[in-house]
């Protein structure tokens, strides 16, 4: 008799504890992130899917992360271990300027034109916080689009 | 030093957090006093159904023990759920990258870490966790630990409020925190974060080419997932556990200066709001002053320390944040014990690291949402006691006499922190566990290990070691430290508050705790007791690094 009442008591005490554990899992762990996923995919599909960049109908990267550029004809990102993420998509204007001579030699594009591409692409938000930087992929995509004869293999 | 425009950013961001907190506090107070509100029509029927389902009498109040053990028991159930999901993610759905289950010690560490609001991470999420784990282990526990922190703090304040008979009902508080505070705020924050550029998808990583790949066939993996929803709660809930190993330095988690500023604001919002909620719940709005001003004065001191060195772009710093926003973030994330990082701590100046230590050692500048407030009240009681001793009067707070048992409880709560930081740090060296994970026996090596346990004990979660500390010793040791660092002080401070419930209040004005003078004495007392406790360890770590010019 005593064991059944204490069993009942334990059951009564455990019900809200285990129930709340499971319910919070459903609401916070499944319902919320999946609802946000649906909302994001409808409202902002470009951002929600990683700001992918296309060339020749193929995905060639994301605006948000760095990718390997090894050829002298392209602007190159910071070395992987130089940044905290290893994926830093940006370089300072100084770092970009330092690469202009090399790219000009390799492609024959005048240094002044390359300088203009850099200047046009200085990040606006960055300027607001007193940082002068450019997105490496954006620079290279603009080069491919503007100098199609030089970059014919890519455009 | 920083320039005028950077100073404007600091003032602007902190100012908007204080303003928003001031605006939000009456609403939050009504959530817990259960005053009628606009959301009632939608939420009341839902919540009532939940109470019936759980078998909870929503009108029943709890004493401090009942409240604390309900919170602890629910948290343990949630940890177990998280642990089981992490170890079995290979057989669970939404695992497009086919990650295997975590080892028992890493899963134990992770479940306790997230459930205690610490978010120390000995794994890199994008290489180890399925979408299902990121949602149902990480985001889930980030919500529940944030809710628990706010609930226990509100219950704590109820105990101090004159005329209350109980500390409230944990189950009701918890449900209402989720439905009326965290979900609505995170909903707005998530949508803003996606709009600003953070991914939110469950369609799998993108196997893409690169630009040069069009010719040479090179490829890359674009690791996206349900990131924005996680970032919203990790920052708002001062959790700090990132979707990615590099946390908020990873561009998908923090793509630009706008998200950086918005995320700093999100971190500050709830801890700041709770300073105002304190005065509102007490029914003495002026008592918010020492709590809020004390926290922000200490915060300002930390910022000044971190901003002394020149903040240039160096290794470990992301280009889009530069030196200034990296140092700023590092101080904020430790001041509110969030623990997310937007740089690699190894790239930070020793003085920025010293400022980060101060935030984690004090824990109330303004500290993690909920517990930061409890710690600040603890410091107030310590200060009232010291001032009482010096002036030869019986110490009083909120009209209540502070007796010797109160002071003992407060000292126990205070001493838990150094105990669970300093002992394991020494143990890690003595047992050879430090050498085993390849940390050198140097000043910077010592800083890394000392930081690891400080971060664990303060339930902060920022760290130098990261996945390097994925060894059985560090997983289990920090799990124990995180668990004790969370529940021991909460339990002791709940006991303090419980014993004050219904205590006789005198109406005559004794020591004025709402004055600026008291706030300054409070700040000085906190600095003295904390710095004295930890000075030898700080001297061996960041201070030595600074003088070595490291």
Interface residues (C-beta under 8 A of the other chain):
Chain A: X12 X15 X16 X17 X18 X19 X20 X21 X22 X23 X24 X25 X27 X28 X29 X30 X32 X33 X34 X36 X37 X39 X40 X41 X43 X44 X47 X48 X49 X50 X51 X52 X55 X56 X58 X59 X60 X61 X62 X64 X65 X67 X68 X69 X70 X71 X74 X78 X81 X82 X83 X84 X85 X86 X87 X88 X89 X90 X91 X92 X123 X125 X126 X128 X129 X130 X131 X133 X137 X140 X141 X144 X153 X154
Chain B: X3 X5 X6 X9 X50 X53 X54 X55 X56 X70 X73 X74 X77 X78 X80 X81 X135 X136 X137 X139 X140 X143 X144 X147 X171 X174 X175 X178 X182 X183 X186 X187 X190 X191 X194 X195 X196 X197 X198 X199 X200 X201 X202 X203 X206 X208 X209 X210 X211 X212 X213 X214 X215 X218 X220 X222 X224 X226 X228 X229 X230 X233 X244 X246 X249 X250 X251 X252 X255 X256 X257 X258 X313 X315 X316 X317 X318 X319 X320 X321 X322 X324 X325 X341 X342 X343 X344 X347
